[in-house]
Amino acid sequence: MTGKSPRKKVVNQQAHAQAPRLLRDVLGNLLPDGQERRYRRILSFKDEVQYGTRQATRDEAGRLLADLEEFARWAQELL
């Protein structure tokens, strides 16, 4: 995680599944539980579709987009 803030500058060199834990380690209580859950859902969905055997439905893609937009809005406010 890098950015304009004075927070720790850390690069996730492990599997992206560890990214939510890294974000928690870096941000501590600044990471709301709901955003952590949202981030985990996004990554889980990505794994399931990218590495699994099924395609996402339009409804699932819409829900993912809503999660992504909310997570991005929160991240922008944090920066």
N, CA, C and O atoms as a printed pandas DataFrame, in Angstrom:
     atom_number atom_name residue_name chain_id  residue_number  x_coord  y_coord  z_coord
0              1         N          MET        A               1    0.851   -1.167    0.000
1              2        CA          MET        A               1    0.000    0.000    0.000
2              3         C          MET        A               1    0.888    1.217    0.000
3              4         O          MET        A               1    1.728    1.395    0.883
4              5         N          THR        A               2    0.703    2.023   -0.963
5              6        CA          THR        A               2    1.425    3.279   -1.019
6              7         C          THR        A               2    0.423    4.385   -1.253
7              8         O          THR        A               2   -0.723    4.122   -1.617
8              9         N          GLY        A               3    0.834    5.590   -1.054
9             10        CA          GLY        A               3   -0.070    6.709   -1.262
10            11         C          GLY        A               3    0.511    7.975   -0.701
11            12         O          GLY        A               3    1.678    8.011   -0.313
12            13         N          LYS        A               4   -0.293    9.018   -0.654
13            14        CA          LYS        A               4    0.163   10.320   -0.195
14            15         C          LYS        A               4    0.160   10.443    1.327
15            16         O          LYS        A               4    0.696   11.410    1.868
16            17         N          SER        A               5   -0.423    9.497    2.006
17            18        CA          SER        A               5   -0.554    9.599    3.455
18            19         C          SER        A               5    0.751    9.215    4.148
19            20         O          SER        A               5    1.601    8.555    3.550
20            21         N          PRO        A               6    0.913    9.623    5.404
21            22        CA          PRO        A               6    2.136    9.281    6.147
22            23         C          PRO        A               6    2.107    7.867    6.711
23            24         O          PRO        A               6    2.987    7.500    7.489
24            25         N          ARG        A               7    1.120    7.071    6.336
25            26        CA          ARG        A               7    1.016    5.704    6.847
26            27         C          ARG        A               7    2.164    4.852    6.330
27            28         O          ARG        A               7    2.929    5.263    5.457
28            29         N          LYS        A               8    2.260    3.661    6.890
29            30        CA          LYS        A               8    3.287    2.713    6.464
30            31         C          LYS        A               8    3.217    2.497    4.966
31            32         O          LYS        A               8    2.134    2.481    4.382
32            33         N          LYS        A               9    4.359    2.332    4.356
33            34        CA          LYS        A               9    4.403    1.995    2.932
34            35         C          LYS        A               9    4.823    0.542    2.841
35            36         O          LYS        A               9    5.969    0.189    3.121
36            37         N          VAL        A              10    3.875   -0.295    2.445
37            38        CA          VAL        A              10    4.066   -1.735    2.431
38            39         C          VAL        A              10    3.628   -2.258    1.075
39            40         O          VAL        A              10    2.646   -1.778    0.509
40            41         N          VAL        A              11    4.339   -3.224    0.561
41            42        CA          VAL        A              11    3.978   -3.863   -0.692
42            43         C          VAL        A              11    3.577   -5.293   -0.389
43            44         O          VAL        A              11    4.314   -6.021    0.276
44            45         N          ASN        A              12    2.414   -5.699   -0.874
45            46        CA          ASN        A              12    1.945   -7.065   -0.674
46            47         C          ASN        A              12    2.641   -7.963   -1.686
47            48         O          ASN        A              12    2.335   -7.914   -2.877
48            49         N          GLN        A              13    3.569   -8.774   -1.221
49            50        CA          GLN        A              13    4.285   -9.679   -2.105
50            51         C          GLN        A              13    3.758  -11.107   -1.979
51            52         O          GLN        A              13    4.334  -12.035   -2.547
52            53         N          GLN        A              14    2.677  -11.282   -1.244
53            54        CA          GLN        A              14    2.055  -12.588   -1.085
54            55         C          GLN        A              14    0.832  -12.651   -1.993
55            56         O          GLN        A              14    0.556  -11.711   -2.738
56            57         N          ALA        A              15    0.120  -13.734   -1.931
57            58        CA          ALA        A              15   -1.094  -13.892   -2.724
58            59         C          ALA        A              15   -2.078  -12.772   -2.396
59            60         O          ALA        A              15   -2.138  -12.292   -1.264
60            61         N          HIS        A              16   -2.844  -12.368   -3.401
61            62        CA          HIS        A              16   -3.778  -11.264   -3.174
62            63         C          HIS        A              16   -4.835  -11.614   -2.129
63            64         O          HIS        A              16   -5.484  -10.714   -1.597
64            65         N          ALA        A              17   -5.024  -12.880   -1.827
65            66        CA          ALA        A              17   -5.967  -13.263   -0.783
66            67         C          ALA        A              17   -5.529  -12.741    0.583
67            68         O          ALA        A              17   -6.348  -12.622    1.494
68            69         N          GLN        A              18   -4.248  -12.432    0.727
69            70        CA          GLN        A              18   -3.734  -11.886    1.980
70            71         C          GLN        A              18   -3.868  -10.364    2.042
71            72         O          GLN        A              18   -3.575   -9.758    3.073
72            73         N          ALA        A              19   -4.303   -9.751    0.954
73            74        CA          ALA        A              19   -4.388   -8.290    0.888
74            75         C          ALA        A              19   -5.300   -7.692    1.967
75            76         O          ALA        A              19   -4.937   -6.663    2.538
76            77         N          PRO        A              20   -6.462   -8.280    2.275
77            78        CA          PRO        A              20   -7.282   -7.690    3.344
78            79         C          PRO        A              20   -6.565   -7.677    4.694
79            80         O          PRO        A              20   -6.697   -6.720    5.457
80            81         N          ARG        A              21   -5.820   -8.718    4.988
81            82        CA          ARG        A              21   -5.073   -8.745    6.260
82            83         C          ARG        A              21   -3.990   -7.671    6.251
83            84         O          ARG        A              21   -3.773   -6.999    7.259
84            85         N          LEU        A              22   -3.310   -7.508    5.117
85            86        CA          LEU        A              22   -2.290   -6.471    5.000
86            87         C          LEU        A              22   -2.913   -5.089    5.191
87            88         O          LEU        A              22   -2.358   -4.240    5.888
88            89         N          LEU        A              23   -4.062   -4.874    4.571
89            90        CA          LEU        A              23   -4.748   -3.591    4.722
90            91         C          LEU        A              23   -5.098   -3.349    6.177
91            92         O          LEU        A              23   -4.955   -2.230    6.670
92            93         N          ARG        A              24   -5.555   -4.378    6.870
93            94        CA          ARG        A              24   -5.871   -4.247    8.300
94            95         C          ARG        A              24   -4.597   -3.940    9.096
95            96         O          ARG        A              24   -4.611   -3.088    9.984
96            97         N          ASP        A              25   -3.501   -4.631    8.778
97            98        CA          ASP        A              25   -2.235   -4.390    9.478
98            99         C          ASP        A              25   -1.768   -2.950    9.299
99           100         O          ASP        A              25   -1.269   -2.330   10.238
100          101         N          VAL        A              26   -1.931   -2.425    8.097
101          102        CA          VAL        A              26   -1.457   -1.073    7.801
102          103         C          VAL        A              26   -2.395   -0.010    8.382
103          104         O          VAL        A              26   -1.934    0.968    8.971
104          105         N          LEU        A              27   -3.701   -0.198    8.220
105          106        CA          LEU        A              27   -4.655    0.832    8.630
106          107         C          LEU        A              27   -5.191    0.669   10.039
107          108         O          LEU        A              27   -5.682    1.631   10.630
108          109         N          GLY        A              28   -5.103   -0.526   10.579
109          110        CA          GLY        A              28   -5.639   -0.753   11.924
110          111         C          GLY        A              28   -7.117   -0.397   11.982
111          112         O          GLY        A              28   -7.906   -0.847   11.152
112          113         N          ASN        A              29   -7.486    0.413   12.969
113          114        CA          ASN        A              29   -8.884    0.777   13.172
114          115         C          ASN        A              29   -9.425    1.743   12.126
115          116         O          ASN        A              29  -10.627    2.008   12.097
116          117         N          LEU        A              30   -8.558    2.274   11.269
117          118        CA          LEU        A              30   -9.037    3.145   10.193
118          119         C          LEU        A              30   -9.755    2.349    9.102
119          120         O          LEU        A              30  -10.440    2.925    8.258
120          121         N          LEU        A              31   -9.596    1.031    9.123
121          122        CA          LEU        A              31  -10.292    0.166    8.170
122          123         C          LEU        A              31  -11.589   -0.312    8.820
123          124         O          LEU        A              31  -11.562   -1.165    9.708
124          125         N          PRO        A              32  -12.716    0.232    8.382
125          126        CA          PRO        A              32  -13.990   -0.227    8.952
126          127         C          PRO        A              32  -14.221   -1.706    8.633
127          128         O          PRO        A              32  -13.845   -2.188    7.564
128          129         N          ASP        A              33  -14.834   -2.406    9.560
129          130        CA          ASP        A              33  -15.112   -3.830    9.365
130          131         C          ASP        A              33  -15.899   -4.075    8.091
131          132         O          ASP        A              33  -15.642   -5.042    7.373
132          133         N          GLY        A              34  -16.863   -3.199    7.804
133          134        CA          GLY        A              34  -17.665   -3.357    6.602
134          135         C          GLY        A              34  -16.842   -3.256    5.326
135          136         O          GLY        A              34  -17.099   -3.975    4.360
136          137         N          GLN        A              35  -15.863   -2.377    5.319
137          138        CA          GLN        A              35  -15.004   -2.252    4.139
138          139         C          GLN        A              35  -14.088   -3.465    4.002
139          140         O          GLN        A              35  -13.805   -3.912    2.890
140          141         N          GLU        A              36  -13.631   -3.992    5.123
141          142        CA          GLU        A              36  -12.814   -5.205    5.066
142          143         C          GLU        A              36  -13.628   -6.368    4.492
143          144         O          GLU        A              36  -13.140   -7.118    3.647
144          145         N          ARG        A              37  -14.868   -6.509    4.956
145          146        CA          ARG        A              37  -15.734   -7.569    4.426
146          147         C          ARG        A              37  -15.993   -7.356    2.935
147          148         O          ARG        A              37  -15.972   -8.308    2.156
148          149         N          ARG        A              38  -16.234   -6.118    2.546
149          150        CA          ARG        A              38  -16.473   -5.802    1.135
150          151         C          ARG        A              38  -15.257   -6.187    0.300
151          152         O          ARG        A              38  -15.403   -6.793   -0.762
152          153         N          TYR        A              39  -14.064   -5.843    0.767
153          154        CA          TYR        A              39  -12.830   -6.150    0.051
154          155         C          TYR        A              39  -12.652   -7.662   -0.086
155          156         O          TYR        A              39  -12.259   -8.153   -1.144
156          157         N          ARG        A              40  -12.942   -8.393    0.983
157          158        CA          ARG        A              40  -12.853   -9.858    0.932
158          159         C          ARG        A              40  -13.849  -10.437   -0.085
159          160         O          ARG        A              40  -13.517  -11.362   -0.826
160          161         N          ARG        A              41  -15.077   -9.882   -0.113
161          162        CA          ARG        A              41  -16.085  -10.336   -1.083
162          163         C          ARG        A              41  -15.608  -10.099   -2.513
163          164         O          ARG        A              41  -15.754  -10.964   -3.377
164          165         N          ILE        A              42  -15.041   -8.930   -2.753
165          166        CA          ILE        A              42  -14.559   -8.591   -4.094
166          167         C          ILE        A              42  -13.495   -9.587   -4.531
167          168         O          ILE        A              42  -13.556  -10.125   -5.636
168          169         N          LEU        A              43  -12.516   -9.831   -3.659
169          170        CA          LEU        A              43  -11.431  -10.755   -4.011
170          171         C          LEU        A              43  -11.924  -12.186   -4.157
171          172         O          LEU        A              43  -11.462  -12.917   -5.033
172          173         N          SER        A              44  -12.854  -12.587   -3.310
173          174        CA          SER        A              44  -13.407  -13.940   -3.387
174          175         C          SER        A              44  -14.147  -14.134   -4.706
175          176         O          SER        A              44  -14.011  -15.168   -5.360
176          177         N          PHE        A              45  -14.925  -13.139   -5.084
177          178        CA          PHE        A              45  -15.668  -13.204   -6.342
178          179         C          PHE        A              45  -14.698  -13.288   -7.515
179          180         O          PHE        A              45  -14.895  -14.080   -8.436
180          181         N          LYS        A              46  -13.661  -12.479   -7.477
181          182        CA          LYS        A              46  -12.647  -12.486   -8.525
182          183         C          LYS        A              46  -12.033  -13.874   -8.660
183          184         O          LYS        A              46  -11.925  -14.407   -9.765
184          185         N          ASP        A              47  -11.633  -14.453   -7.539
185          186        CA          ASP        A              47  -11.034  -15.793   -7.564
186          187         C          ASP        A              47  -11.991  -16.829   -8.144
187          188         O          ASP        A              47  -11.616  -17.646   -8.984
188          189         N          GLU        A              48  -13.226  -16.774   -7.679
189          190        CA          GLU        A              48  -14.217  -17.759   -8.105
190          191         C          GLU        A              48  -14.435  -17.713   -9.616
191          192         O          GLU        A              48  -14.519  -18.753  -10.268
192          193         N          VAL        A              49  -14.524  -16.521  -10.159
193          194        CA          VAL        A              49  -14.794  -16.381  -11.587
194          195         C          VAL        A              49  -13.530  -16.582  -12.422
195          196         O          VAL        A              49  -13.561  -17.240  -13.462
196          197         N          GLN        A              50  -12.413  -16.007  -11.953
197          198        CA          GLN        A              50  -11.191  -16.115  -12.740
198          199         C          GLN        A              50  -10.610  -17.519  -12.726
199          200         O          GLN        A              50  -10.169  -18.016  -13.762
200          201         N          TYR        A              51  -10.604  -18.161  -11.570
201          202        CA          TYR        A              51   -9.954  -19.458  -11.444
202          203         C          TYR        A              51  -10.938  -20.625  -11.400
203          204         O          TYR        A              51  -10.534  -21.781  -11.524
204          205         N          GLY        A              52  -12.211  -20.333  -11.225
205          206        CA          GLY        A              52  -13.219  -21.381  -11.141
206          207         C          GLY        A              52  -13.718  -21.784  -12.511
207          208         O          GLY        A              52  -13.113  -21.462  -13.534
208          209         N          THR        A              53  -14.827  -22.491  -12.512
209          210        CA          THR        A              53  -15.338  -23.035  -13.768
210          211         C          THR        A              53  -16.642  -22.377  -14.214
211          212         O          THR        A              53  -17.238  -22.807  -15.201
212          213         N          ARG        A              54  -17.085  -21.363  -13.520
213          214        CA          ARG        A              54  -18.359  -20.756  -13.908
214          215         C          ARG        A              54  -18.189  -19.289  -14.276
215          216         O          ARG        A              54  -17.212  -18.637  -13.908
216          217         N          GLN        A              55  -19.164  -18.799  -15.007
217          218        CA          GLN        A              55  -19.193  -17.392  -15.358
218          219         C          GLN        A              55  -20.119  -16.663  -14.402
219          220         O          GLN        A              55  -21.035  -17.260  -13.837
220          221         N          ALA        A              56  -19.881  -15.387  -14.225
221          222        CA          ALA        A              56  -20.735  -14.569  -13.371
222          223         C          ALA        A              56  -21.992  -14.176  -14.132
223          224         O          ALA        A              56  -21.975  -14.033  -15.355
224          225         N          THR        A              57  -23.074  -14.006  -13.396
225          226        CA          THR        A              57  -24.307  -13.508  -14.010
226          227         C          THR        A              57  -24.260  -11.985  -14.049
227          228         O          THR        A              57  -23.420  -11.362  -13.401
228          229         N          ARG        A              58  -25.151  -11.408  -14.798
229          230        CA          ARG        A              58  -25.245   -9.946  -14.882
230          231         C          ARG        A              58  -25.583   -9.356  -13.509
231          232         O          ARG        A              58  -25.038   -8.321  -13.126
232          233         N          ASP        A              59  -26.478  -10.014  -12.773
233          234        CA          ASP        A              59  -26.835   -9.532  -11.430
234          235         C          ASP        A              59  -25.628   -9.563  -10.494
235          236         O          ASP        A              59  -25.397   -8.617   -9.741
236          237         N          GLU        A              60  -24.863  -10.645  -10.543
237          238        CA          GLU        A              60  -23.661  -10.741   -9.703
238          239         C          GLU        A              60  -22.662   -9.655  -10.074
239          240         O          GLU        A              60  -22.054   -9.041   -9.197
240          241         N          ALA        A              61  -22.492   -9.418  -11.357
241          242        CA          ALA        A              61  -21.575   -8.373  -11.808
242          243         C          ALA        A              61  -22.043   -7.003  -11.331
243          244         O          ALA        A              61  -21.224   -6.157  -10.972
244          245         N          GLY        A              62  -23.345   -6.782  -11.327
245          246        CA          GLY        A              62  -23.889   -5.512  -10.829
246          247         C          GLY        A              62  -23.620   -5.322   -9.352
247          248         O          GLY        A              62  -23.270   -4.225   -8.915
248          249         N          ARG        A              63  -23.784   -6.389   -8.578
249          250        CA          ARG        A              63  -23.493   -6.296   -7.137
250          251         C          ARG        A              63  -22.005   -6.063   -6.901
251          252         O          ARG        A              63  -21.628   -5.290   -6.021
252          253         N          LEU        A              64  -21.163   -6.726   -7.683
253          254        CA          LEU        A              64  -19.725   -6.529   -7.553
254          255         C          LEU        A              64  -19.357   -5.083   -7.889
255          256         O          LEU        A              64  -18.547   -4.468   -7.195
256          257         N          LEU        A              65  -19.943   -4.549   -8.938
257          258        CA          LEU        A              65  -19.667   -3.168   -9.319
258          259         C          LEU        A              65  -20.063   -2.212   -8.201
259          260         O          LEU        A              65  -19.331   -1.266   -7.907
260          261         N          ALA        A              66  -21.207   -2.447   -7.580
261          262        CA          ALA        A              66  -21.633   -1.603   -6.457
262          263         C          ALA        A              66  -20.632   -1.697   -5.309
263          264         O          ALA        A              66  -20.289   -0.680   -4.707
264          265         N          ASP        A              67  -20.162   -2.899   -5.001
265          266        CA          ASP        A              67  -19.146   -3.074   -3.951
266          267         C          ASP        A              67  -17.856   -2.343   -4.321
267          268         O          ASP        A              67  -17.259   -1.661   -3.488
268          269         N          LEU        A              68  -17.439   -2.490   -5.560
269          270        CA          LEU        A              68  -16.209   -1.830   -6.005
270          271         C          LEU        A              68  -16.325   -0.312   -5.917
271          272         O          LEU        A              68  -15.392    0.359   -5.473
272          273         N          GLU        A              69  -17.459    0.228   -6.334
273          274        CA          GLU        A              69  -17.655    1.675   -6.272
274          275         C          GLU        A              69  -17.646    2.186   -4.839
275          276         O          GLU        A              69  -17.068    3.234   -4.552
276          277         N          GLU        A              70  -18.284    1.449   -3.946
277          278        CA          GLU        A              70  -18.305    1.861   -2.532
278          279         C          GLU        A              70  -16.908    1.776   -1.925
279          280         O          GLU        A              70  -16.491    2.672   -1.191
280          281         N          PHE        A              71  -16.191    0.709   -2.227
281          282        CA          PHE        A              71  -14.835    0.562   -1.697
282          283         C          PHE        A              71  -13.935    1.673   -2.231
283          284         O          PHE        A              71  -13.147    2.246   -1.477
284          285         N          ALA        A              72  -14.043    1.979   -3.513
285          286        CA          ALA        A              72  -13.244    3.045   -4.115
286          287         C          ALA        A              72  -13.592    4.399   -3.511
287          288         O          ALA        A              72  -12.697    5.207   -3.263
288          289         N          ARG        A              73  -14.855    4.659   -3.274
289          290        CA          ARG        A              73  -15.280    5.927   -2.653
290          291         C          ARG        A              73  -14.656    6.071   -1.269
291          292         O          ARG        A              73  -14.134    7.130   -0.920
292          293         N          TRP        A              74  -14.713    5.002   -0.489
293          294        CA          TRP        A              74  -14.125    5.019    0.854
294          295         C          TRP        A              74  -12.604    5.254    0.770
295          296         O          TRP        A              74  -12.061    6.060    1.525
296          297         N          ALA        A              75  -11.925    4.555   -0.142
297          298        CA          ALA        A              75  -10.468    4.684   -0.284
298          299         C          ALA        A              75  -10.094    6.108   -0.682
299          300         O          ALA        A              75   -9.124    6.658   -0.161
300          301         N          GLN        A              76  -10.841    6.704   -1.590
301          302        CA          GLN        A              76  -10.569    8.079   -2.006
302          303         C          GLN        A              76  -10.714    9.048   -0.844
303          304         O          GLN        A              76   -9.910    9.968   -0.699
304          305         N          GLU        A              77  -11.726    8.850   -0.022
305          306        CA          GLU        A              77  -11.927    9.708    1.147
306          307         C          GLU        A              77  -10.785    9.552    2.137
307          308         O          GLU        A              77  -10.373   10.519    2.778
308          309         N          LEU        A              78  -10.285    8.357    2.257
309          310        CA          LEU        A              78   -9.180    8.079    3.188
310          311         C          LEU        A              78   -7.900    8.764    2.745
311          312         O          LEU        A              78   -7.135    9.261    3.571
312          313         N          LEU        A              79   -7.668    8.790    1.432
313          314        CA          LEU        A              79   -6.458    9.417    0.914
314          315         C          LEU        A              79   -6.578   10.920    0.971
315          316         O          LEU        A              79   -5.653   11.629    0.576
